[in-house]
Amino acid sequence: MPPEHRTAIELRRLVRDNEADAGVLDALRTEISAVDSRPGPLGPEAAAYLAVKLHAWYTAFESILERIARVVEGGLPGGPSYHQDLLRGMALPLAAVRPAVLDPARLADLSELLAFRHFFRHAYAVALDDAELRRHAGRLERTHPGVRGDLRGFEQVVLGWIQKLEDGARS
C-alpha cells in the first residue's frame, strides 16, 4: 500500500472521528441549553447536572483538538500548561502543516470553559454557584456555533488534502 493511501485513510479516520465528537458537542449543547433556560434557581441536582454537561462538552471539544494535533502535527504539546497550549496552538496556523483550526476570537470564552473544567475536576467539596454555572452555559451557547463552523472549515481543508493525496496516487 503506498504511503499516500495510508495517509488518506488516517485523514479519513480523523474526519469520521471528529464528526462523531462534533455530534456529541451538539447533543451536549442542547442538554445544557435546556437546563440553563429553566427559570429560577437551579437546585443542587440541576446544578450538578449542568456542571457535568459543561465538563463533558469541553472534554469532547478537547478530544477533537488532541486528535487533530496527533494526526496532523504528529503529537501533542507537553508540560504543565498542556491544555492551554493545545487550545492556543489551534488558533494559530502552523506553517507548512495546517491553517488555524479555531478563530482566535473564541479563545477567551474557550479558556474560561477550560478553567471551569479544571475547577470542576478538582472541586471535591465545593458548592456549585448558579450564577457562575449560567455564565459558563452562556459562554458555551455563544461559542458553540462558531466552534462548529471552525471545525467544519477545518474538515473541508482535510477533505481537500485527502483529494490531493488520492489524485496523486492515481497519477
PyMOL commands that set and color helices and strands:
alter all, ss='L'
color gray80, all
select helices_A, chain A and resi 3-36+43-73+82-90+104-122+130-170
alter helices_A, ss='H'
color red, helices_A
deselect
rebuild
show_as cartoon
